[in-house]
Amino acid sequence: MSHYKHHVFFCTNVRDDGREFCNQHDAQGLRDHAKGCIKKLGLNGPGQVRINNAGCMDRCSEGPVIAVYPDNVWYTYVDQKDIDEIIEEHLVNGRVVERLKI
């Protein structure tokens, strides 16, 4: 059994070689927003949800990415509304957000 019901990894990678990278889409800011939402909902901690930074997950060309484990679901997002939808639908209600899945 996993230590967390959901472990969410936000790629916050930065590159300096001209290639796309997740943090150019405010990945760190949106990760911070997600972490705050999870705390506000009382869903943080063992047995619940953990929000983490991740280095490059090698999918930056698909937009900013999030991986949710143990579900093995990968998402892309555009803005805070997308993050809120992932939290509400996937992390709270257990429904994959198909339109954001990659």
Phi, psi and omega in degrees: 000139180288150177293332179239146174296316176225132175243115188250121181252121175261120172292123177239028184296147174235133176242152177238020183252012177092349178279158176303149173210151189297323185288348175286354177251028180061037180303319181295316179297320180285330172295317178298320177299313180300316180298318178296319178297316180297319177295315181299324179281353181072028183256006182271153175113173181307138180081357182236241186239138175236127176255126182229154167282151173224150171286195183302129175253012172062033176226022184302332181292347179266009183100181177297142186234151175229140172241132180248118178243151010274010184289343182056045178248131179248136179236156162245166182206162179248319188208185182298326178300321178295318179297316179299321179293318177298317179298307184297309186283309186276305188284328180268312188257355175074021180247125178294137177272092187302322184293340181254354183288139175239000000 
